[in-house]
Amino acid sequence: MSVNKKLYEGKAKVIYSTEDPDILLADFKDDATAFNAQKKGTITGKGVINCIISAKLFAELEKVGVKTHYINSVSPNQMLVRAVKIVPLEVVVRNIAAGSLCQQTGLALGTVLKVPLVDFYYKKDELGDPLLTSDRITLLELATPEQVEAITHLALQINQFLIGFFRQCDITLVDFKLEFGMDSQQQILLADEISPDTCRLWDISTQDDSNRRVLDKDRFRKDLGNVEDAYQEVLQRVLKAVENQQ
């Protein structure tokens, strides 16, 4: 399938049109950003790792009935995806207190939540991606109440699956970010990616609260070092878990 013009370039991916208007090409980059792009850098091999992990997880989610934009992989760092209109909400599912939840609530890092928390953030860099209430989502006409309800249900379904999947990888899923889009049939599809860039992942075998357990982009955010090694470790565990399920 031939690739045409660049449609969009974000922090982690470049999106290209193809000869089919309903199909796009997503090219995953090695660029790394944090703190709303205030910190920038490069994680060698990140594009390939995140593309492969995302492809594997999208395929596994499809098996349990979660519709995604993923079609297939065409190279190690490129995948074909269904064209969607992105809902301008970042959906964050939290199982354990970390990051901004600790900063905003005073909860101690590592506090296990009694039930998963679903937060919505306005996907708008110039505003700092603020946390939204359901009423504000309605006010800004970012999504209908019915869409918010459907997305919340999907996010919790995805969370339930990923908790179990990552447990097979000896990884604790702390929290993660999702994005959704509407296809030409007005179906809600899981979009973007699921990777160490968008998830907080802790090594189960490292039981203490040291930074050694961190296997995600927090290693880049906090200058913990060994970023590439952590991403590569997640990739190998994901590939092994997928192989064991076949």
Contacts in CASP RR format, 6 or more apart in sequence:
PFRMAT RR
TARGET T0000
AUTHOR 0000-0000-0000
METHOD contacts of the structure
MODEL  1
MSVNKKLYEGKAKVIYSTEDPDILLADFKDDATAFNAQKKGTITGKGVIN
CIISAKLFAELEKVGVKTHYINSVSPNQMLVRAVKIVPLEVVVRNIAAGS
LCQQTGLALGTVLKVPLVDFYYKKDELGDPLLTSDRITLLELATPEQVEA
ITHLALQINQFLIGFFRQCDITLVDFKLEFGMDSQQQILLADEISPDTCR
LWDISTQDDSNRRVLDKDRFRKDLGNVEDAYQEVLQRVLKAVENQQ
1 18 0 8 1.000
1 19 0 8 1.000
1 20 0 8 1.000
1 23 0 8 1.000
1 25 0 8 1.000
1 74 0 8 1.000
1 80 0 8 1.000
2 18 0 8 1.000
2 19 0 8 1.000
3 16 0 8 1.000
3 17 0 8 1.000
3 18 0 8 1.000
3 25 0 8 1.000
4 16 0 8 1.000
4 17 0 8 1.000
4 18 0 8 1.000
4 19 0 8 1.000
5 16 0 8 1.000
5 17 0 8 1.000
6 14 0 8 1.000
6 15 0 8 1.000
6 16 0 8 1.000
7 15 0 8 1.000
7 16 0 8 1.000
7 17 0 8 1.000
7 24 0 8 1.000
8 14 0 8 1.000
8 15 0 8 1.000
9 15 0 8 1.000
11 31 0 8 1.000
11 33 0 8 1.000
11 37 0 8 1.000
12 28 0 8 1.000
12 29 0 8 1.000
12 31 0 8 1.000
12 33 0 8 1.000
12 47 0 8 1.000
12 50 0 8 1.000
12 193 0 8 1.000
12 197 0 8 1.000
13 26 0 8 1.000
13 27 0 8 1.000
13 28 0 8 1.000
13 29 0 8 1.000
13 193 0 8 1.000
14 26 0 8 1.000
14 27 0 8 1.000
14 29 0 8 1.000
15 24 0 8 1.000
15 25 0 8 1.000
15 26 0 8 1.000
15 27 0 8 1.000
16 24 0 8 1.000
16 25 0 8 1.000
16 27 0 8 1.000
17 24 0 8 1.000
17 25 0 8 1.000
18 24 0 8 1.000
18 25 0 8 1.000
18 80 0 8 1.000
21 83 0 8 1.000
22 82 0 8 1.000
22 83 0 8 1.000
22 183 0 8 1.000
22 184 0 8 1.000
23 71 0 8 1.000
23 80 0 8 1.000
23 81 0 8 1.000
23 82 0 8 1.000
23 83 0 8 1.000
24 80 0 8 1.000
24 81 0 8 1.000
24 82 0 8 1.000
24 83 0 8 1.000
25 74 0 8 1.000
25 78 0 8 1.000
25 79 0 8 1.000
25 80 0 8 1.000
25 81 0 8 1.000
26 51 0 8 1.000
26 78 0 8 1.000
26 79 0 8 1.000
26 80 0 8 1.000
26 81 0 8 1.000
27 77 0 8 1.000
27 78 0 8 1.000
28 46 0 8 1.000
28 47 0 8 1.000
28 48 0 8 1.000
28 50 0 8 1.000
28 51 0 8 1.000
28 54 0 8 1.000
28 77 0 8 1.000
28 78 0 8 1.000
28 79 0 8 1.000
28 193 0 8 1.000
29 46 0 8 1.000
29 47 0 8 1.000
29 77 0 8 1.000
30 42 0 8 1.000
30 43 0 8 1.000
30 44 0 8 1.000
30 45 0 8 1.000
30 46 0 8 1.000
30 47 0 8 1.000
31 40 0 8 1.000
31 41 0 8 1.000
31 42 0 8 1.000
31 46 0 8 1.000
32 40 0 8 1.000
32 41 0 8 1.000
32 42 0 8 1.000
32 43 0 8 1.000
32 46 0 8 1.000
32 197 0 8 1.000
32 217 0 8 1.000
32 220 0 8 1.000
32 227 0 8 1.000
33 39 0 8 1.000
33 40 0 8 1.000
33 41 0 8 1.000
34 217 0 8 1.000
34 220 0 8 1.000
34 221 0 8 1.000
35 221 0 8 1.000
36 125 0 8 1.000
36 128 0 8 1.000
36 129 0 8 1.000
37 125 0 8 1.000
39 220 0 8 1.000
39 221 0 8 1.000
41 220 0 8 1.000
43 220 0 8 1.000
43 227 0 8 1.000
43 228 0 8 1.000
43 231 0 8 1.000
44 228 0 8 1.000
45 228 0 8 1.000
45 231 0 8 1.000
46 197 0 8 1.000
46 228 0 8 1.000
46 231 0 8 1.000
47 77 0 8 1.000
48 76 0 8 1.000
48 77 0 8 1.000
49 195 0 8 1.000
49 196 0 8 1.000
49 231 0 8 1.000
49 232 0 8 1.000
49 234 0 8 1.000
49 235 0 8 1.000
50 193 0 8 1.000
50 195 0 8 1.000
50 196 0 8 1.000
50 197 0 8 1.000
50 231 0 8 1.000
51 73 0 8 1.000
51 76 0 8 1.000
51 77 0 8 1.000
51 78 0 8 1.000
51 79 0 8 1.000
51 193 0 8 1.000
52 73 0 8 1.000
52 76 0 8 1.000
52 235 0 8 1.000
52 239 0 8 1.000
53 194 0 8 1.000
53 195 0 8 1.000
53 196 0 8 1.000
53 234 0 8 1.000
53 235 0 8 1.000
53 238 0 8 1.000
54 70 0 8 1.000
54 79 0 8 1.000
54 193 0 8 1.000
54 194 0 8 1.000
54 195 0 8 1.000
55 70 0 8 1.000
55 72 0 8 1.000
55 73 0 8 1.000
55 79 0 8 1.000
56 238 0 8 1.000
56 239 0 8 1.000
56 242 0 8 1.000
57 162 0 8 1.000
57 165 0 8 1.000
57 194 0 8 1.000
57 238 0 8 1.000
58 68 0 8 1.000
58 69 0 8 1.000
58 70 0 8 1.000
58 190 0 8 1.000
58 194 0 8 1.000
59 70 0 8 1.000
60 161 0 8 1.000
60 165 0 8 1.000
60 242 0 8 1.000
60 245 0 8 1.000
61 68 0 8 1.000
61 158 0 8 1.000
61 161 0 8 1.000
61 190 0 8 1.000
62 68 0 8 1.000
62 70 0 8 1.000
64 157 0 8 1.000
64 161 0 8 1.000
66 154 0 8 1.000
66 157 0 8 1.000
66 158 0 8 1.000
66 161 0 8 1.000
66 190 0 8 1.000
67 187 0 8 1.000
67 188 0 8 1.000
67 189 0 8 1.000
67 190 0 8 1.000
68 189 0 8 1.000
68 190 0 8 1.000
68 191 0 8 1.000
69 81 0 8 1.000
69 82 0 8 1.000
69 84 0 8 1.000
69 181 0 8 1.000
69 183 0 8 1.000
69 189 0 8 1.000
69 190 0 8 1.000
69 191 0 8 1.000
70 79 0 8 1.000
70 81 0 8 1.000
70 82 0 8 1.000
71 79 0 8 1.000
71 80 0 8 1.000
71 81 0 8 1.000
71 82 0 8 1.000
72 79 0 8 1.000
72 80 0 8 1.000
73 79 0 8 1.000
73 80 0 8 1.000
74 80 0 8 1.000
81 191 0 8 1.000
82 183 0 8 1.000
82 189 0 8 1.000
83 183 0 8 1.000
83 184 0 8 1.000
84 181 0 8 1.000
84 182 0 8 1.000
84 183 0 8 1.000
84 189 0 8 1.000
84 191 0 8 1.000
85 181 0 8 1.000
85 182 0 8 1.000
86 123 0 8 1.000
86 179 0 8 1.000
86 180 0 8 1.000
86 181 0 8 1.000
86 191 0 8 1.000
86 192 0 8 1.000
87 142 0 8 1.000
87 143 0 8 1.000
87 147 0 8 1.000
87 151 0 8 1.000
87 179 0 8 1.000
87 180 0 8 1.000
87 181 0 8 1.000
87 182 0 8 1.000
87 188 0 8 1.000
88 122 0 8 1.000
88 123 0 8 1.000
88 124 0 8 1.000
88 142 0 8 1.000
89 120 0 8 1.000
89 121 0 8 1.000
89 122 0 8 1.000
89 123 0 8 1.000
89 132 0 8 1.000
89 137 0 8 1.000
89 142 0 8 1.000
89 143 0 8 1.000
89 151 0 8 1.000
89 179 0 8 1.000
89 180 0 8 1.000
90 120 0 8 1.000
90 121 0 8 1.000
90 122 0 8 1.000
90 123 0 8 1.000
90 129 0 8 1.000
90 177 0 8 1.000
90 178 0 8 1.000
90 179 0 8 1.000
91 118 0 8 1.000
91 119 0 8 1.000
91 120 0 8 1.000
91 121 0 8 1.000
91 151 0 8 1.000
91 152 0 8 1.000
91 155 0 8 1.000
91 177 0 8 1.000
91 178 0 8 1.000
91 179 0 8 1.000
91 180 0 8 1.000
92 118 0 8 1.000
92 119 0 8 1.000
92 120 0 8 1.000
92 121 0 8 1.000
92 175 0 8 1.000
92 176 0 8 1.000
92 177 0 8 1.000
92 178 0 8 1.000
93 116 0 8 1.000
93 117 0 8 1.000
93 118 0 8 1.000
93 119 0 8 1.000
93 155 0 8 1.000
93 156 0 8 1.000
93 158 0 8 1.000
93 159 0 8 1.000
93 175 0 8 1.000
93 176 0 8 1.000
93 178 0 8 1.000
94 101 0 8 1.000
94 113 0 8 1.000
94 116 0 8 1.000
94 117 0 8 1.000
94 118 0 8 1.000
94 119 0 8 1.000
94 174 0 8 1.000
94 175 0 8 1.000
95 112 0 8 1.000
95 113 0 8 1.000
95 116 0 8 1.000
95 159 0 8 1.000
95 163 0 8 1.000
95 173 0 8 1.000
95 174 0 8 1.000
95 175 0 8 1.000
96 110 0 8 1.000
96 111 0 8 1.000
96 112 0 8 1.000
96 113 0 8 1.000
96 172 0 8 1.000
96 174 0 8 1.000
96 175 0 8 1.000
96 200 0 8 1.000
97 105 0 8 1.000
97 107 0 8 1.000
97 108 0 8 1.000
97 109 0 8 1.000
97 110 0 8 1.000
97 111 0 8 1.000
97 112 0 8 1.000
97 113 0 8 1.000
98 109 0 8 1.000
98 110 0 8 1.000
98 174 0 8 1.000
98 175 0 8 1.000
98 200 0 8 1.000
99 109 0 8 1.000
99 200 0 8 1.000
101 107 0 8 1.000
101 117 0 8 1.000
101 175 0 8 1.000
102 108 0 8 1.000
102 109 0 8 1.000
104 131 0 8 1.000
109 209 0 8 1.000
110 174 0 8 1.000
110 209 0 8 1.000
116 156 0 8 1.000
116 159 0 8 1.000
118 152 0 8 1.000
118 155 0 8 1.000
118 156 0 8 1.000
119 131 0 8 1.000
120 131 0 8 1.000
120 132 0 8 1.000
120 134 0 8 1.000
120 137 0 8 1.000
120 148 0 8 1.000
121 129 0 8 1.000
121 130 0 8 1.000
121 131 0 8 1.000
121 132 0 8 1.000
122 129 0 8 1.000
122 130 0 8 1.000
122 132 0 8 1.000
122 136 0 8 1.000
122 140 0 8 1.000
122 142 0 8 1.000
123 129 0 8 1.000
123 179 0 8 1.000
124 130 0 8 1.000
132 140 0 8 1.000
132 142 0 8 1.000
134 145 0 8 1.000
134 148 0 8 1.000
137 143 0 8 1.000
137 148 0 8 1.000
138 144 0 8 1.000
138 145 0 8 1.000
143 151 0 8 1.000
147 188 0 8 1.000
150 188 0 8 1.000
151 180 0 8 1.000
151 188 0 8 1.000
154 180 0 8 1.000
154 188 0 8 1.000
154 190 0 8 1.000
155 178 0 8 1.000
158 178 0 8 1.000
158 190 0 8 1.000
159 173 0 8 1.000
159 176 0 8 1.000
162 173 0 8 1.000
162 176 0 8 1.000
162 194 0 8 1.000
162 199 0 8 1.000
163 173 0 8 1.000
164 173 0 8 1.000
165 241 0 8 1.000
166 172 0 8 1.000
166 173 0 8 1.000
166 201 0 8 1.000
167 204 0 8 1.000
168 241 0 8 1.000
168 244 0 8 1.000
169 234 0 8 1.000
169 237 0 8 1.000
169 238 0 8 1.000
169 240 0 8 1.000
169 241 0 8 1.000
170 203 0 8 1.000
170 204 0 8 1.000
170 205 0 8 1.000
170 237 0 8 1.000
171 201 0 8 1.000
171 202 0 8 1.000
171 203 0 8 1.000
171 204 0 8 1.000
171 215 0 8 1.000
171 234 0 8 1.000
171 237 0 8 1.000
172 201 0 8 1.000
172 202 0 8 1.000
172 203 0 8 1.000
172 204 0 8 1.000
173 199 0 8 1.000
173 200 0 8 1.000
173 201 0 8 1.000
174 199 0 8 1.000
174 200 0 8 1.000
174 201 0 8 1.000
174 202 0 8 1.000
175 199 0 8 1.000
175 200 0 8 1.000
176 194 0 8 1.000
176 198 0 8 1.000
176 199 0 8 1.000
176 200 0 8 1.000
177 198 0 8 1.000
177 199 0 8 1.000
178 190 0 8 1.000
178 192 0 8 1.000
178 194 0 8 1.000
178 198 0 8 1.000
179 190 0 8 1.000
179 191 0 8 1.000
179 192 0 8 1.000
180 188 0 8 1.000
180 189 0 8 1.000
180 190 0 8 1.000
180 191 0 8 1.000
181 188 0 8 1.000
181 189 0 8 1.000
181 191 0 8 1.000
182 188 0 8 1.000
182 189 0 8 1.000
183 189 0 8 1.000
192 198 0 8 1.000
196 215 0 8 1.000
196 216 0 8 1.000
196 217 0 8 1.000
196 230 0 8 1.000
196 231 0 8 1.000
196 234 0 8 1.000
197 216 0 8 1.000
197 217 0 8 1.000
199 216 0 8 1.000
200 214 0 8 1.000
200 216 0 8 1.000
200 218 0 8 1.000
201 214 0 8 1.000
201 215 0 8 1.000
201 216 0 8 1.000
201 234 0 8 1.000
202 213 0 8 1.000
202 214 0 8 1.000
202 215 0 8 1.000
203 212 0 8 1.000
203 213 0 8 1.000
203 214 0 8 1.000
203 215 0 8 1.000
206 212 0 8 1.000
206 213 0 8 1.000
207 213 0 8 1.000
211 219 0 8 1.000
211 222 0 8 1.000
211 224 0 8 1.000
214 222 0 8 1.000
214 224 0 8 1.000
214 230 0 8 1.000
215 230 0 8 1.000
215 231 0 8 1.000
215 233 0 8 1.000
215 234 0 8 1.000
216 230 0 8 1.000
216 234 0 8 1.000
217 227 0 8 1.000
218 224 0 8 1.000
219 225 0 8 1.000
219 226 0 8 1.000
219 227 0 8 1.000
219 230 0 8 1.000
220 227 0 8 1.000
END
